[in-house]
Amino acid sequence: MKKMIIFEPAMCCPTGVCGPGVDKNLLRISTVINNLKSNGIVVERYNLSNNPQKFLENSEINKIISNDGVDSLPVTMVDEVIVKMKDYPSNEEFCKLLDISPENLKPTDKKDSNGCGCGDGCC
C-alpha cells in the first residue's frame, strides 16, 4: 500500500476546520482523509504549528521551506516522493496517487452491534 503524507501550513488546530469561517477545501480534505482511514487507507497529515518536528525531520520538506518559504505548502508526498505542492490533491488525484477506487473516498458503515464502531464493543 502506498503511503501519503501531507505537510500543511500553520493552522489554529490540527485539521484547520475550526473557527467561524471554515475553509471548504480543508473540510473536504478532512472528510476525505477520515473516509480513507475508515476504509483502511492511512494518510498522514502534519501542520507546521502542531508538528514542527516532522518538517525538520524530512529533508525534502525542510529544503523546500528553506528555499521557497511556507508559501509552498501544502506539500503532498507519496512514498517519499513529492507529488504536489501549493495545493491539496483533488479527489481524483487522491485515487490516482494512492491507486485506489473512488469508493474508498466514501464513508463506510462499519459498526459493531453496539453501533459505536469499535470492534469489541469496549468503548
MOTA-V431714 format. One record per pair of residues at least 4 apart in sequence whose C-alpha atoms are under 6 Angstrom apart, sorted by sequence separation. I is the first residue (numbers start at 1). J is the second residue. D is the distance in Angstrom with one decimal. If there is no record, write none. Layout:
BEGIN
i: {I;I}
j: {J;J}
d: {D;D}
END
This chain:
BEGIN
i: {37;47;48;59;64;65;77;89;93;94;95;111;11;17;36;37;46;65;77;89;95;112;56;76;77;95;111;55;76;76;75;75;74;74;73;74;72;10;5;8;9;10;4;5;6;7;8;9;10;5;7;9;8;8;7;7;36;6;36;6;35;5;35;5;35;4;32;4;3;3;2}
j: {41;51;52;63;68;69;81;93;97;98;99;115;16;22;41;42;51;70;82;94;100;117;62;82;83;101;117;62;83;84;84;85;85;86;86;87;86;47;43;46;47;48;43;44;45;46;47;48;49;45;47;73;73;74;74;75;104;75;105;76;105;76;106;77;107;77;105;78;78;79;98}
d: {4.9;5.6;5.0;6.0;5.6;4.3;5.1;5.4;5.7;5.9;5.5;5.1;5.4;5.6;5.0;5.2;5.7;5.5;4.3;6.0;4.8;5.5;5.6;5.9;5.5;6.0;4.2;5.9;5.8;5.1;5.8;4.4;5.9;5.1;4.9;5.6;4.8;5.5;5.8;5.9;5.6;4.4;5.1;4.6;4.8;5.0;4.5;5.3;4.6;5.7;5.9;5.5;5.5;4.3;5.4;5.1;5.9;5.7;5.7;4.5;5.5;5.8;5.7;5.2;4.8;5.6;5.6;4.4;5.5;5.2;5.8}
END
